[in-house]
């Protein structure tokens, strides 16, 4: 019986994370940066890390390192009261 493979993509800070889950605890995360920032690369798990969420968080940390600190959140526009 063939195994089910799930592939999903998530956008994160102008990058695309391709998350592939193959069952039995095997998974991979590939980071696709914008064309001006280089080539796609697969995230290698840190020592002792076997969970998919750890791999996704590691990929996000690598992207944050390349992109620099996140900008502060924007304030919503002021609402005007009429009346």
Helices and strands as residue ranges (DSSP letters): E 6-12, E 15-23, E 26-32, G 35-37, E 41-42, H 52-67
